[in-house]
């Protein structure tokens, strides 16, 4: 009985993954830069792009936001990213740094993600691999791409003639981005003083569970990202386990963990274990569980206003 259920879940995941990959290939076209380009406005391209949500189209048509793709240096590689800018804000811009899910082309971040929020600029890196140079290591040196994005912000301010708010900066990680979030802040602790709040949405917070529960995930890690089913593999996992680094997180940094009860890619226990460990260590952590919510809560649009309300809380 359970075997049949697992088979159906895996078949559904495989079909869903193929659909997501096809969408991502379409999204990749938005990141096209000529050899002499490092910054390009894509506002009008987004308006007609098939993967753009109606919410973002409305924001564009009402002249609320402009969108750009850009490239920046990271460990000798050129990495691509996107940024959205609210047009009617005078003064420093509050900034949401979005850490992506997926890998390489798979679930490539669409520049409309989380961007139609009044008063906020959103920036994201695609990480190395995919549309960018280099090879994705899934929690290896690719974590540096987020650190180097932060270092690139002053240059981007000059290019776009804008100013980011000095204190109102937030990090939000979706799926794999939840893992990256904690790895980034552990490896570069100075960033913890530059970020006001962090949020993990459907975060990949325990690779041991993911490797055990999802044959498709394990297959990808074995074939493409250096995981091995032996003692070396245990070290590979340990390096990427967010729960191992809680002691290196500042207790002054508010943390949100959010997940949905119908997530078939990341089990609820991952979030529960991280929540308990953070609470036991004395961290300021908020937990939100969305009944019926799927992976990354894409079927529950009411969650985004909840997220934004939490970010705005003093």
Backbone as a ProteinNet text record, in pm:
[ID]
protein_1_A
[PRIMARY]
XXXXXXXXXXXXXXXXXXXXXXXXXXXXXXXXXXXXXXXXXXXXXXXXXXXXXXXXXXXXXXXXXXXXXXXXXXXXXXXXXXXXXXXXXXXXXXXXXXXXXXXXXXXXXXXXXXXXXXXXXXXXXXXXXXXXXXXXXXXXXXXXXXXXXXXXXXXXXXXXXXXXXXXXXXXXXXXXXXXXXXXXXXXXXXXXXXXXXXXXXXXXXXXXXXXXXXXXXXXXXXXXXXXXXXXXXXXXXXXXXXXXXXXXXXXXXXXXXXXXXXXXXXXXXXXXXXXXXXXXXXXXXXXXXXXXXXXXXXXXXXXXXXXXXXXXXX
[TERTIARY]
82.8	0	87.6	181.7	270.9	361.3	402.6	489.6	417.6	289.8	210.3	193.5	172.6	156.5	285.3	398.5	527.6	553.2	512.7	530.3	449.9	326	241.2	299.1	350.1	410	531.8	616.8	736.4	701.9	599.3	555.7	505.1	430.6	379.5	493.3	593.2	707.9	786.1	805.1	880.1	808	677.5	599.6	606.2	592	598.5	735.8	840.5	976.5	999.8	946.8	962.3	891.9	772.1	698.8	775.2	832.3	908.3	1033.6	1098.2	1217.8	1185	1073.3	1033.3	1003.7	937.3	911.9	1042.8	1136.8	1265.2	1343.3	1334.1	1402.3	1346.7	1217.4	1156.5	1202.9	1212	1258.9	1403.4	1484.4	1626.3	1646.2	1551	1562.1	1566.6	1506.7	1505.8	1644.7	1733.1	1866	1970.8	1927.4	2021.5	2087.4	2220.4	2298.1	2398.2	2414.6	2516.2	2654.6	2754.6	2890.6	2940.8	2890.8	2935.5	2836.6	2736.1	2634.5	2656.9	2638.6	2637.8	2509	2425.2	2298.6	2201	2077.7	1977.1	1838.5	1762.1	1623.5	1537.9	1452.5	1367.5	1220	1185.1	1047.9	945.8	966.2	869.8	874.2	991.9	1002.3	919.7	926.2	849.1	700.4	659.8	517.1	453.1	528.6	472.6	522.9	604.8	661	553.4	547.9	441.2	442.9	557.7	565.7	539.2	511.1	488.8	346.9	334.9	203.6	125.1	-7	-92.7	-60.4	-20.2	13.7	131.8	232.9	349.8	314.4	234.7	192.9	119.6	33.7	-39.3	56.5	155.6	253.8	332.5	363.9	437.8	349	227.8	138.4	100.3	101.1	70.3	195.6	308.5	436.4	481.9	457.4	499.7	641.2	684.7	814.3	887.6	1021.4	1107.2	1192.2	1233.2	1306.2	1432.8	1541.1	1668.6	1730.8	1804.3	1896.6	2037.3	2130.4	2266.9	2362	2489.6	2592.5	2692	2752.9	2848	2956.3	3073.1	3183.6	3172.9	3206.3	3208.1	3311.9	3419.4	3526.9	3580.2	3591.5	3643.5	3540.6	3415.7	3306.2	3213.6	3137.6	3033.5	2899.1	2829.6	2702.9	2589.9	2478.1	2364.3	2262.3	2193.1	2087.8	1982.7	1883.9	1783.9	1754.7	1699.1	1656.3	1529.5	1437.6	1318.1	1328.2	1282.8	1288.7	1151.5	1099.5	974.3	999.7	910.8	936.5	896.4	805.6	749.5	803.7	918.7	980.8	1093.9	1087.2	1191.8	1274.4	1403.2	1488.3	1539.1	1608.3	1667.4	1562.5	1598.7	1505.3	1525	1418.8	1426.3	1451.2	1532.8	1576.5	1550.8	1489	1473.1	1571.9	1661.5	1756.1	1694.9	1663.1	1594.8	1696.6	1698.4	1785.7	1702.4	1741.4	1659.7	1650.1	1546.8	1536.7	1589.8	1583.9	1626	1776.9	1820.5	1962.5	1978.8	2083.9	2114.6	1992	1945.3	1825.6	1697.1	1700	1577.8	1528.3	1403.8	1340.9	1425.4	1478.2	1548.3	1456.3	1504.9	1415.3	1362.7	1232.7	1168.2	1177.8	1218.9	1238.3	1112.1	999.2	877.8	852.3	934.6	909.7	916.9	809.9	804.9	828.9	817.7	861.9	750.9	626.3	517.8	473.4	569.9	540.8	571.9	471.4	489.3	601.1	691.7	793.2	919.1	927.4	1044.4	1113.1	1245	1324.3	1358.5	1362.3	1395.9	1512.7	1612	1727.7	1753.6	1800.3	1828.9	1945.7	2023.5	2127.4	2075.9	2124	2088.2	2183.5	2292.4	2401.8	2477.3	2596.4	2678	2612.6	2641.3	2575.6	2448.6	2386.9	2263.8	2290.2	2231.7	2252.3	2380.9	2448.4	2571.2	2692.2	2809.5	2932.3	2953.4	3038.4	3075.2	2983.5	3009.1	2933.6	2869.7	2741.7	2670.6	2722.1	2744.5	2791.4	2689.3	2573.8	2462.5	2505.7	2542.5	2584	2733.8	2808.4	2953.6	2997	3088	3136.6	3030.3	2919.5	2810.9	2753.3	2771.6	2726.6	2796.6	2918.5	2993.4	2921.9	2840.1	2771.7	2675.4	2617.1	2529.5	2610.7	2723.2	2811.7	2863.5	2905.9	2959.9	2852	2727.6	2616.1	2602	2611.2	2603.7	2717.3	2836.5	2949.9	2931.3	2850.2	2828.1	2723	2649.4	2539.6	2583.9	2696.1	2737.2	2758.7	2816	2836.1	2702.9	2607.7	2474.8	2402.4	2421.7	2363.3	2411.5	2540.7	2595.7	2541.8	2535.6	2487.3	2343	2260.2	2116.7	2079	2177.3	2152.8	2045.2	2064.2	1970.9	2049.4	1976.2	2039	1956.6	2020.9	1952.9	1955.1	1850.2	1841.1	1954.8	2015.3	2131.5	2094.3	1972.1	1933.1	1817.6	1733.1	1615.7	1650.2	1727.2	1761.8	1718.4	1654.7	1597.8	1641.6	1661	1693.7	1580.7	1536.2	1428.2	1475.5	1478.5	1522.2	1407.5	1387.1	1284.5	1348.4	1297.6	1342.6	1494.4	1571.5	1718.4	1773.7	1705.6	1748.7	1743.5	1656.1	1653.9	1783.3	1832.9	1963.1	2073.6	2073.6	2177.8	2180.8	2064.5	2052.2	2136.4	2120	2193	2341.7	2373.2	2513.2	2584.9	2518.4	2576.2	2608.9	2514.2	2533.9	2635.1	2651.4	2754.1	2892.7	2906.2	3036.5	3082.4	2985.5	3017.1	2938.3	2978.5	2901.2	2884.1	2974	2958.3	2827.5	2776.7	2650.3	2533.5	2546.8	2437.9	2412.7	2512.6	2496.4	2436.9	2425.5	2374.6	2232.4	2179.5	2046.7	1953.9	1834.5	1740.9	1663.3	1619.9	1544.4	1574.3	1553.7	1568.7	1446.8	1413.3	1297.5	1330.6	1293.7	1306.9	1167.8	1139.6	1007.8	1019.6	952.8	963.5	1110.2	1188.9	1332.6	1382.7	1484.6	1556.7	1650.6	1605.2	1676.2	1737.7	1718.6	1780.9	1799.8	1922.2	1949.8	1937.4	1957.9	1946	1804.2	1705.4	1565.4	1537.7	1586.4	1558.2	1616.8	1737.9	1802	1729.3	1674.3	1602.2	1462.2	1395.7	1254.3	1232.8	1331.5	1308.4	1416.1	1384.3	1481	1526.8	1437.4	1474.8	1580.5	1565.2	1662.7	1798	1795.2	1919.4	1991.5	1916.3	1974.1	2046.5	1983.5	2044.6	2171.5	2166.8	2285.1	2400.6	2369.9	2471.9	2533.3	2449.7	2495.1	2560.7	2515.5	2554.1	2626.9	2621	2669.5	2771	2825.8	2936.9	2901.3	2771.6	2733.4	2769	2817.3	2846.1	2781.2	2741.7	2669.1	2766.6	2856.7	2957.1	2996.7	3108.4	3150.9	3181.2	3235.1	3259.2	3127.5	3024.1	2892	2837.8	2870	2826.6	2891.2	3017.1	3086.1	3025.7	2991.3	2928	2797.9	2718.4	2591.2	2615.1	2707	2732.8	2770.5	2844.8	2886.2	2766.6	2656.8	2540.6	2419.2	2437.6	2326.3	2310.3	2206	2187	2183.7	2127.4	2111.1	2246.8	2352.4	2486.1	2546.4	2487	2549.8	2468.7	2370.4	2285.1	2365	2467	2545.5	2619.3	2631.8	2704.8	2611.9	2483.6	2385.9	2365.9	2352.8	2325.2	2183.9	2170.8	2038.7	1960.2	2023.5	1955.5	1887	1902.4	1849.4	1715.5	1603.6	1473.3	1466.3	1407	1401.2	1256.6	1215.9	1085.3	1105.9	1032.1	1026.6	881.3	856.7	721.5	719.6	614.4	601.3	455	425.9	289	269.7	148.4	121.1	116.8	104.5	96.9	223	332.9	461.1	511.9	528.5	574.3	724.4	792.4	935.9	1018.2	966.3	1034.8	937.6	971.7	879.4	874.1	761.1	740.7	843.2	889.7	984	1111.9	1149.4	1268.4	1250.7	1134.9	1106.6	1089.9	1023.2	1001.9	1135.1	1226.1	1354.7	1434.9	1432.6	1505.3	1442.8	1311.3	1239.6	1276.5	1271.3	1302.5	1446.4	1538.1	1679.2	1702.6	1638.1	1652.2	1592.5	1473.9	1410.4	1493.6	1545.4	1626.9	1755.2	1802.9	1924.9	1895.6	1767.3	1730.8	1716.4	1690.3	1674.4	1532	1521.2	1392.9	1336.2	1253.6	1204.5	1052.3	996.9	852.7	825.2	720	685.6	545.2	531.4	401.3	381.9	272.2	238	106.7	110.2	-5.8	-77.7	-198.9	-278.6	-306.5	-269.4	-291.6	-186.5	-88.7	13.8	108.6	142.5	233.2	377	466.9	607.5	623.1	689.8	712.1	581.6	473.9	345.2	289.5	313.8	268.2	116.7	51.7	-94.5	-168.3	-95	-158.3	-112.8	-171	-128.1	-144.8	-228.2	-246.9	-120	-25.6	94.2	184.9	194.9	286.2	252.7	124.7	95	134.2	120	161.2	311.7	386.8	531.7	569.2	506.7	540.6	505.4	394.2	356.7	464	516.6	621.1	749.3	784.8	905.1	891.7	770.9	749.5	744.3	718	709.2	839.9	831.8	952.3	995.3
-119.6	0	126.5	133.1	247.5	256.6	139.1	137.4	196.1	162	215.3	366.5	412.4	555.8	630.8	575.8	638.4	644.6	539.3	535.2	645.9	666.7	771.2	910.2	928.2	1056.6	1085.6	983	1001.3	1030	962.8	988.1	1131	1176.6	1313.8	1414.7	1386.6	1475.6	1483	1368.6	1365.5	1444.9	1430.8	1505.9	1654.8	1688.8	1829.2	1888.3	1810.2	1857.5	1886	1802	1822.6	1951.3	1975.6	2098	2220.8	2212.5	2324.2	2352.1	2245.8	2263.1	2333.9	2296.9	2361.8	2510.2	2541.6	2681.8	2756.3	2688.9	2751.8	2781.5	2694.9	2718.4	2843.9	2866.1	2988.2	3110.6	3094.6	3204.1	3241.8	3142.3	3166.5	3272.2	3284.8	3382.6	3525.5	3547.1	3681.1	3724.1	3627.9	3657.7	3679.2	3682.9	3698.6	3835.6	3836.7	3960.2	3948.2	4054.8	4054.6	4056.3	4024.8	4011.7	4139.6	4254.4	4381.8	4437.8	4359.6	4405.8	4345.6	4427.3	4378.4	4417.1	4495.5	4541.7	4568.5	4519.8	4542.2	4550.2	4650.1	4658.5	4558.3	4486.1	4383.4	4406	4527.8	4555.1	4515.5	4560	4530.3	4382.9	4321.4	4177.6	4096.8	4139.6	4070.8	4083.3	4199.4	4226.4	4124.1	4075.1	3981.8	3839.1	3816	3682.9	3586	3462.6	3369	3327.7	3337.7	3295.1	3408.7	3527.6	3642.9	3640.2	3659.6	3656.9	3784.2	3775.6	3892.4	4003	3964.8	4062.8	4148.9	4085.2	4158.6	4241.4	4185.7	4262.7	4389.7	4378.5	4496.1	4598.7	4552.1	4642.3	4717.2	4646	4709	4808.7	4766.6	4851.9	4979.9	4973.9	5093.4	5172	5133.8	5203.1	5198.8	5085.1	5070.7	5015.3	4935.4	4869.7	4867.4	4872.2	4845.8	4723.6	4651.6	4527	4525.8	4470.7	4462.1	4324.2	4276	4164.1	4220.4	4155.1	4205.8	4089.1	4115.4	4016.7	4081.3	3999.2	4050.6	3944.3	3986.7	3891.6	3813.6	3685.9	3600.7	3491.1	3497.1	3396.1	3377.3	3486.8	3478.8	3440.3	3421.4	3387.6	3507.8	3510.3	3611.4	3545.5	3597	3540.4	3636.2	3582	3666.3	3674.1	3785.3	3805	3900	3930.1	4030.1	4120.3	4236.4	4329.1	4399.5	4420.1	4500.4	4628.3	4738.9	4868.5	4932.6	4965	5041	5182.9	5235.4	5363.5	5484.7	5467.9	5584	5602.9	5544.1	5558.3	5660.5	5760.8	5861.9	5838.1	5825.3	5795.6	5653.5	5609	5474.4	5364.3	5259.3	5150	5033	4991.1	4863.6	4751.2	4653	4550.4	4410.2	4327.3	4185.5	4108.6	4033.6	3948.9	3809.4	3765.4	3637.6	3529.7	3420.9	3307.1	3197	3157.3	3073.8	2928.8	2861.9	2717.7	2653.2	2521.7	2449.8	2449.9	2426.4	2423.9	2443.3	2512.5	2537	2594.2	2531	2582.1	2545.8	2437.8	2389.6	2489.5	2534.5	2635.3	2764	2799.4	2926.6	3039.5	3129.8	3233.8	3326	3336.3	3429	3569	3669.9	3803.1	3867.2	3801.8	3855	3801.9	3705.5	3642.4	3743.2	3751.4	3829.6	3978.7	4025.3	4160.9	4265.2	4225	4322.8	4371.4	4399.8	4446.4	4596.3	4674.6	4818.9	4857.4	4938.2	4995.7	4913.3	4796.5	4709.9	4682.8	4683.7	4632.9	4487.6	4403.3	4261.5	4228.6	4160.6	4120	3971.6	3904.6	3760.8	3724.8	3628	3568.7	3436	3400.8	3270.1	3161.3	3201.6	3111.2	3063.6	3012.4	2961.2	2838.3	2818.8	2711.7	2763.8	2685.8	2730.4	2843.5	2962.4	3077.9	3153.1	3112.2	3178.5	3089.6	3148.8	3071.4	2980.6	2878.8	2791.7	2673.3	2597.5	2477	2488.6	2462.6	2462.8	2347.4	2374.4	2271.9	2243.3	2299.7	2274.8	2286.2	2408.9	2432.6	2430.4	2428.5	2436.7	2581.3	2601.3	2736.2	2826.6	2769.7	2852	2946.2	2912.4	3001.2	3136.9	3136	3260.8	3357	3303.8	3390.2	3486.1	3442.3	3530.4	3634.1	3591.7	3685.9	3791	3748.5	3842.5	3932.8	3884.6	3971.7	4086	4054.7	4158.5	4260.2	4211.4	4301.2	4387.9	4340.9	4410.9	4521.6	4525.6	4622.1	4767	4812.9	4951.9	4982.5	4887	4907.3	4915.1	4834.2	4835.7	4966.9	5019	5149.1	5257.1	5254.3	5354	5335.2	5209.3	5181.9	5227.6	5209.8	5238.2	5373.3	5441.5	5571.3	5560.3	5464	5440	5429.5	5417.4	5398.9	5298.7	5191.9	5094.3	5141	5105.6	5139.6	5070.8	5142.1	5086.3	4973.8	4978.9	4876.8	4788.5	4836.4	4758.2	4663.6	4560.6	4455.3	4321.6	4239	4113.1	4001.1	3880.5	3764.9	3662.7	3617.7	3519.2	3404	3283.7	3166.8	3070.4	3033.6	2937.2	2802.3	2695	2558.4	2547.8	2513.8	2507.3	2637.8	2750.2	2879.5	2888.3	2807.7	2802.6	2745.2	2641.7	2584.9	2687.6	2747.9	2845	2961.1	3000.2	3112.1	3089.6	2974.8	2945.8	2919.3	2855.4	2832.7	2965.3	3056.3	3187	3264	3268.5	3347	3282.4	3150.3	3083.1	3109.5	3102	3118.8	3264.8	3355.7	3499	3569.5	3550	3601.1	3752.5	3828.1	3973.5	4014.9	3929.4	3960.1	3966.5	3897	3895.9	4035.4	4121.1	4258.3	4350.5	4300.1	4382.1	4344.8	4237.6	4187.3	4205.7	4256.2	4285.4	4161.9	4079.8	3957.7	3854.9	3725.5	3620	3528.6	3472.7	3383.3	3263.1	3145.6	3020.9	2973.3	2965.1	2924.7	2786.8	2688.6	2550.2	2510	2550.7	2536.4	2393.4	2366.5	2239.5	2247.9	2202.7	2225.1	2099	1984.7	1860.5	1767.8	1762.4	1682.2	1533	1491.1	1348.8	1300.6	1378	1342.5	1343.6	1448	1461.1	1344	1303.4	1191.9	1060.5	1047.7	924.8	920.8	1035.8	1039.8	1049.1	1103.8	1133.3	1071	959.9	895.7	987.4	1072.8	1163.1	1264.1	1313.5	1408.3	1339.8	1219.5	1145.7	1116.6	1079.6	1049.2	1172.7	1289.1	1412.4	1445.8	1431.3	1461.7	1366.1	1238.7	1139.6	1167.3	1200.2	1212.3	1347.2	1452.9	1587.2	1672.7	1636.7	1731.9	1674	1558	1508.2	1428.6	1405.6	1322.1	1177	1105.6	963.5	889.4	765.7	687.6	614.4	689.5	629.9	733.4	711.5	805.2	943.8	950.7	1081.1	1154.4	1077.7	1136.3	1196.3	1132.1	1186.4	1322.3	1336.2	1464.1	1568.2	1524.4	1613.2	1668.3	1581.4	1624	1716.2	1678.3	1756.9	1900.9	1919.1	2053.2	2138.1	2073.4	2143.2	2139	2094.3	2082.2	2210.8	2289.3	2414.3	2396.6	2287.2	2267.2	2257.3	2223.8	2212.8	2348	2454.9	2586.6	2684.6	2636.4	2725.1	2803.3	2740.8	2807.3	2930.1	2941.2	3053.6	3164.8	3149.8	3252.3	3350.9	3477.2	3580.1	3563.1	3573.5	3565.1	3694.9	3797.3	3923.8	3925.1	3817.9	3811.8	3737.3	3806.9	3739.5	3642.8	3525.4	3418.7	3373.1	3354.8	3297.4	3164.8	3063.5	2935.5	2912	2896.3	2875	2752.8	2672.4	2555.5	2516.5	2434.9	2392.1	2244.6	2209.3	2070.9	1974.5	2026.1	1938.9	1947.9	1978.8	1986.3	1844.5	1809.7	1674.5	1671.3	1784.7	1790	1804.2	1874.5	1893.2	1855.8	1754	1706.9	1806.7	1809.6	1902.1	1883.1	1760	1731.9	1814.2	1849.8	1933.2	2067.3	2127.6	2254.9	2241.7	2133.8	2112.1	2100	2020.3	1998.7	2128.8	2206.6	2333.5	2431	2434.6	2521.5	2487.7	2358.9	2316.2	2349.4	2326.9	2354.1	2503.8	2586	2731	2779.3	2726.9	2766.1	2723.5	2602.5	2552	2632.2	2691.4	2772.4	2918.3	2950.1	3084.8	3187.9	3141.9	3234.6	3289.2	3406	3471.3	3415.8	3312.6	3243.2	3239.1	3265.8	3258.7	3141.9	3066.7	2952.1	2971.1	2949.2	2954.9	2827.5	2759	2638.5	2663.4	2648	2676.6	2546.6	2530.8	2411.9	2403.7	2291.2	2271.4	2333.7	2401.7	2467.6	2368.5	2393.2	2304	2352.3	2295.8	2335.8	2480.3	2559.4	2702.6	2782.1	2713.6	2779.3	2854.9	2801.7	2869.2	2862.5	2769.9	2758	2836.2	2912.3	2989.5	3134.5	3212.5	3351.3	3438.6	3393.4	3470.8	3471.5	3381	3375.6	3496.8	3545.8	3657.5	3780.6	3821	3932.7	3902.4	3775.8	3736.7	3752.7	3710.5	3726.6	3873.1	3955.9	4097.5	4163.7	4124.2	4178.5	4144.6	4022	3981.5	4061.5	4083.7	4161.7	4304.6	4359.2	4499.2	4514.7	4406.9	4416	4466.5	4556.9	4609.1	4514.7
0	0	0	98.2	107.4	-14.1	-64.9	-182.5	-303	-318.6	-429.7	-416	-291.2	-266.6	-300.1	-257.1	-286.3	-436.3	-506.9	-651.6	-718.7	-672.3	-729.3	-701.1	-579.2	-543.1	-629.7	-649.5	-731.2	-876.3	-928.5	-1066.1	-1080.8	-979.8	-981.6	-975.6	-890.5	-878.2	-1008.9	-1072.6	-1198.1	-1307.4	-1313.6	-1412.6	-1383.2	-1256.2	-1215.4	-1244.9	-1220	-1243.7	-1391.9	-1477	-1620.6	-1664.1	-1609.2	-1641.6	-1592.4	-1472.6	-1417	-1499.1	-1547.5	-1628.4	-1759.8	-1821.4	-1946.1	-1923.4	-1812.7	-1779.3	-1755.8	-1690.3	-1661.2	-1789	-1886.8	-2014.2	-2081.8	-2065	-2119	-2040.4	-1908	-1822.3	-1854.7	-1891.3	-1919.4	-2027.6	-2118.1	-2227	-2173.1	-2056.1	-1997.1	-1950.6	-1927.7	-1875.2	-1985.6	-2110.2	-2220.6	-2216.9	-2213.2	-2220.3	-2334.6	-2411.4	-2515.3	-2451	-2529.4	-2476.1	-2409.3	-2453.7	-2396.6	-2293.9	-2257.1	-2162	-2023.6	-1920.9	-1782.6	-1711.6	-1778.6	-1720.8	-1833.7	-1817.9	-1922.3	-1859.6	-1899.6	-1852.2	-1927.8	-1854.9	-1916.7	-1882	-1841.4	-1796.9	-1903.4	-2025.8	-2131.9	-2172.5	-2163.5	-2192.8	-2093	-1966.2	-1861.9	-1885.5	-1934	-1954.2	-2047	-2145.6	-2244.2	-2224.2	-2120.8	-2101.2	-2051.1	-2104.5	-2066.5	-1919.6	-1851.2	-1711.9	-1612.4	-1661.7	-1574	-1518.2	-1388.3	-1323	-1353.6	-1340.5	-1362.1	-1262.5	-1141.7	-1039.4	-1083.6	-1140.5	-1188.2	-1311.5	-1402.2	-1520.2	-1479.5	-1378.6	-1330	-1271.9	-1195.1	-1135.4	-1243.4	-1353	-1462.8	-1535.4	-1567.1	-1646.3	-1572.3	-1440.6	-1360.8	-1322.6	-1385.8	-1365.3	-1219.6	-1155.5	-1016.7	-1004.5	-1103.7	-1093.7	-1228	-1219.1	-1333.2	-1300.7	-1405.2	-1386.4	-1471.6	-1412.9	-1482.4	-1457.5	-1556.7	-1534	-1542.7	-1473	-1467.6	-1445.5	-1462.8	-1428.9	-1334.5	-1250	-1151.1	-1126.9	-1077.8	-1058.9	-928.2	-935.1	-815.8	-834.3	-759.3	-766.2	-908.2	-982.3	-1118.1	-1222.8	-1181.6	-1272.3	-1288.1	-1396.4	-1412.2	-1386.6	-1285.3	-1239.6	-1273.7	-1315.3	-1351	-1236.9	-1235.6	-1136.7	-1190.6	-1110.1	-1149.1	-1031	-1061.8	-958.4	-1003.8	-911	-937	-855.5	-915.8	-848.7	-846.6	-729.7	-723.5	-771.4	-854.9	-920.4	-837.2	-743.9	-675	-534	-508	-376.6	-385.9	-301.9	-297	-171.1	-189	-74.8	-81.7	22.7	24.3	10.2	-65.4	-94.7	2.1	71	143.2	42.9	81.5	-13.2	40.1	-43.6	-14.7	-101.6	-37.5	-110	-116.5	-235.9	-256.7	-290.9	-212.6	-238.9	-304.3	-420.6	-508.4	-463.7	-513.6	-503	-630.2	-635.8	-755.5	-773.4	-896	-929.3	-1079.2	-1115.2	-1256.5	-1327.4	-1436.6	-1504.1	-1430.7	-1354.2	-1289.5	-1184.8	-1202.2	-1116.2	-1115.3	-1230.8	-1245.8	-1201.1	-1115.2	-1063.6	-1172.8	-1180.4	-1272.6	-1212.1	-1289.7	-1232.7	-1175	-1187.6	-1126.5	-986.9	-941	-811.6	-697.7	-620.3	-496.5	-519.5	-645.6	-675	-678.2	-683.4	-694.3	-556.7	-471.4	-335.6	-328	-294.5	-289.9	-193.6	-243.6	-157.1	-138.5	-200.5	-181.3	-314.8	-309.8	-420.4	-388.8	-492.8	-476	-567.4	-512	-590.6	-568.9	-674.2	-664	-753	-709.7	-792.9	-848	-967.7	-1024.2	-975.3	-908.4	-869.4	-993.5	-971.3	-1081.2	-1144.9	-1272.5	-1347.5	-1412.8	-1498.3	-1563.7	-1660.9	-1635.3	-1722.7	-1688.6	-1582.4	-1538.6	-1562.8	-1553.1	-1568.2	-1447.4	-1466	-1355.8	-1337.9	-1231.2	-1200.5	-1062.2	-1054.5	-927	-841	-712.2	-619.1	-509.3	-519.7	-427.5	-280.7	-243.6	-106	-86.5	-196.2	-190.2	-212.3	-309	-335.2	-395.7	-442.6	-495.7	-389.4	-261.8	-153.7	-165.5	-218.5	-236.4	-330.8	-421	-517.4	-447.1	-336.2	-259.7	-181.8	-124.8	-55.8	-153.1	-269.8	-368.1	-426.1	-428.1	-467.6	-368	-238.8	-136	-154.1	-185.3	-207	-331.4	-425.2	-552.4	-540.6	-431.2	-418.8	-440	-383	-408.4	-556.9	-630.8	-773.9	-846.4	-803.8	-865.2	-834.5	-714.8	-681.1	-778.1	-809.8	-901.8	-1042.5	-1087.3	-1222.5	-1241.8	-1138.4	-1148.5	-1087.5	-1029.5	-966.6	-858.2	-769.9	-660.8	-530.5	-420.8	-290.6	-211.5	-165.3	-80.6	64.3	135.9	277.4	353.4	446.4	516.8	612.7	668.2	767	722.1	633.7	593.3	478.8	513.3	417.7	477.7	395.6	441.3	347.3	401.6	319.2	327.7	210.5	202.4	114.3	170.2	95.1	71.6	-53.5	-90.4	-120.1	-55.6	-82	-58.9	-161.6	-149	-93.3	-122.9	-71.7	79.5	143.5	288.8	344	279.7	316.6	293.5	174.3	139.7	239	283.8	377.4	502	563.9	687.1	660.5	547.7	513.2	489.5	420.7	391	518.6	610.9	732.6	826.5	816	896.1	839.2	708.1	645.6	644.9	641.9	639	749.8	873.4	988.2	989.4	924.6	920.6	853.1	763.7	697	795.6	907.5	1005.3	1062	1055.8	1103.4	997.2	875.1	764.7	724.6	785.6	751.3	871.2	844.5	953	996.8	899.9	928.8	820.6	853.7	753.7	757.1	640.7	631.2	544	591.7	515.9	479.1	348.9	299.5	235.4	293.2	244.7	234.1	332.3	325.6	331.6	250.5	256.3	375.8	490.8	615.9	674.3	607.5	652.6	533.2	482.2	363.3	389.6	514.6	547.3	518.7	561.5	534.6	384.2	316.8	174.1	94.7	128.1	57.9	84.5	204.1	240.2	179	179.4	139.3	-10.6	-83.8	-225.4	-314	-377.5	-467.7	-580.5	-629.9	-739.5	-693.9	-570.8	-515.1	-494.6	-439.2	-415.5	-546.9	-647.6	-778.8	-835	-822.3	-872	-795.4	-662.6	-582	-614.7	-637.2	-671.7	-808.7	-905.1	-1043.1	-1073.1	-1005.4	-1048.3	-945.1	-817.6	-717	-617.9	-647.8	-568.8	-445	-420.5	-307.1	-337.1	-234.8	-247.5	-131.1	-155.3	-53.5	37.4	102.8	190.2	295.1	363.6	468.4	411.8	291.4	228.7	204.8	173.8	155.5	284.4	397.4	526.2	552.3	513.9	529.3	434.9	314.1	215.4	272.2	333.9	393.3	512	600.2	721.5	688.5	579.8	538.2	498	459.2	406	499.8	622.8	717.3	798.4	771.4	844.8	996.3	1042.4	1186.6	1257.1	1181.9	1240.6	1275.8	1224.2	1237.3	1320.6	1392.1	1471	1574.4	1632	1735.8	1682.6	1550.4	1491.9	1443.8	1470.4	1433.3	1547	1511.3	1611.5	1666.2	1797.3	1860.1	1841.9	1786.7	1759.3	1622.8	1547.9	1411.9	1410.8	1388.4	1382.6	1264.7	1289.7	1189.9	1171.6	1047.5	1015	943.3	987.3	916.2	877	748	698.1	606.8	618.7	532.3	521.3	420	394.2	425	464.2	504.3	386.3	263.9	146.3	61.2	123.3	52.8	26.5	-100.9	-136.3	-166.4	-153.9	-180.9	-53.2	45.4	172.8	284.8	362.6	467	582.9	650.9	761.5	873	890.6	998.9	985.9	863.1	845.2	916.3	895.5	959.6	1109.5	1152.6	1296.5	1370.7	1315.3	1381.7	1390.6	1282.1	1281.7	1381.4	1384.2	1478.2	1622	1655.7	1792.9	1830.3	1736.3	1764.4	1785.3	1705.1	1719.9	1852	1884.9	2010.1	2130.5	2125.5	2237.1	2255.5	2145.7	2153.6	2188.9	2205	2248.2	2138.1	2015.2	1903.6	1894.9	1834.7	1809.8	1679.2	1688.7	1568.9	1567.5	1451.3	1427.9	1333.7	1361.9	1276.9	1220.3	1089.2	1022.2	941.9	966.5	889.8	817	685	601	566.7	616.7	587.5	437.4	377.9	234.8	145.9	205.9	126.4	61.1	-65.1	-137.3	-121.9	-199.9	-191.7	-237.4	-157.4	-177.9	-170.5	-128.2	-99.5	-220.1	-339.4	-460.9	-479.2	-407.5	-420.1	-311.7	-232.1	-124.1	-133	-226.6	-245.9	-121.8	-28.8	94.1	180.1	150.9	232.7	211.3	89.1	60.5	145.4	156.2	247.2	392.1	433.5	568.9	585.3	484.6	485.9	495.5	412	411.3	544.2	603.6	734.3	838	832.4	927.5	906.3	780.2	752.1	804.5	797.9	840.5	992.3	1063.8	1210.2	1267.9	1359.7	1424.2	1536.2
[MASK]
++++++++++++++++++++++++++++++++++++++++++++++++++++++++++++++++++++++++++++++++++++++++++++++++++++++++++++++++++++++++++++++++++++++++++++++++++++++++++++++++++++++++++++++++++++++++++++++++++++++++++++++++++++++++++++++++++++++++++++++++++++++++++++++++++++++++++++++++++++++++++++++++++++++++++++++++++++++++++

